[in-house]
Every structure is written in C-alpha cells, then in structure tokens.
Amino acid sequence: MQSILGAALGVQSSRRHEEDFNSSSPLPYILGGLLFTASFVGVLLLVVHLVLDGV
C-alpha cells in the first residue's frame, strides 16, 4: 500500500521504486492502483455532492 500511495503522489524513493519493479507479480500493484483510483474518485464525488447541496 505504501508503494501505491507513494507512486500516486510522486514521492516514492528510488530504493522502493527498484523493489517494486523487481517483484515477481504486478497483480497486487494493479489491484491496489484500481482500488486507490476508485476510492479517490468516490471521495471527489462525495465532496462535490456535499458542496453543491450547500449552495
């Protein structure tokens, strides 16, 4: 999870970056990235909905 958040924010260390690319399976990173993206979009939609209801 730390790798996914670091990559999403662009603050991942070079050591962590190398470890990620040397791992045997990309599946955990793909699933984590999809879950992070869906959560991010959900939070944005919630914030927009709350702001527009207050107008």
URURMO-V245706 format. One record per residue. N is the residue number from 1. RES is the residue in one letter. PHI is phi as a letter, one per 20 degrees, with the letter a starting at -180 (NA if undefined). D_CENTER is the distance of its C-alpha to the mean C-alpha in Angstrom with 2 decimals. Layout:
n=N res=RES phi=PHI d_center=D_CENTER
n=N res=RES phi=PHI d_center=D_CENTER
//
This chain:
n=1 res=M phi=NA d_center=8.29
n=2 res=Q phi=f d_center=9.32
n=3 res=S phi=f d_center=8.91
n=4 res=I phi=f d_center=5.27
n=5 res=L phi=f d_center=5.00
n=6 res=G phi=f d_center=8.08
n=7 res=A phi=f d_center=7.38
n=8 res=A phi=f d_center=5.00
n=9 res=L phi=e d_center=7.95
n=10 res=G phi=m d_center=10.47
n=11 res=V phi=c d_center=12.22
n=12 res=Q phi=f d_center=12.24
n=13 res=S phi=f d_center=15.87
n=14 res=S phi=f d_center=17.95
n=15 res=R phi=f d_center=18.94
n=16 res=R phi=f d_center=15.49
n=17 res=H phi=f d_center=14.91
n=18 res=E phi=f d_center=18.27
n=19 res=E phi=f d_center=17.65
n=20 res=D phi=f d_center=14.61
n=21 res=F phi=f d_center=16.80
n=22 res=N phi=e d_center=19.74
n=23 res=S phi=f d_center=18.36
n=24 res=S phi=f d_center=20.31
n=25 res=S phi=c d_center=17.85
n=26 res=P phi=e d_center=14.71
n=27 res=L phi=g d_center=14.32
n=28 res=P phi=f d_center=12.16
n=29 res=Y phi=f d_center=9.54
n=30 res=I phi=f d_center=10.01
n=31 res=L phi=f d_center=9.98
n=32 res=G phi=f d_center=6.94
n=33 res=G phi=f d_center=5.05
n=34 res=L phi=f d_center=7.43
n=35 res=L phi=f d_center=7.17
n=36 res=F phi=f d_center=3.80
n=37 res=T phi=f d_center=5.50
n=38 res=A phi=f d_center=8.64
n=39 res=S phi=f d_center=8.22
n=40 res=F phi=f d_center=7.49
n=41 res=V phi=f d_center=10.44
n=42 res=G phi=f d_center=12.38
n=43 res=V phi=f d_center=12.37
n=44 res=L phi=f d_center=13.47
n=45 res=L phi=f d_center=16.10
n=46 res=L phi=f d_center=17.30
n=47 res=V phi=f d_center=17.81
n=48 res=V phi=f d_center=19.64
n=49 res=H phi=f d_center=21.70
n=50 res=L phi=f d_center=22.69
n=51 res=V phi=f d_center=23.66
n=52 res=L phi=f d_center=25.67
n=53 res=D phi=f d_center=27.44
n=54 res=G phi=e d_center=28.59
n=55 res=V phi=e d_center=30.22
//
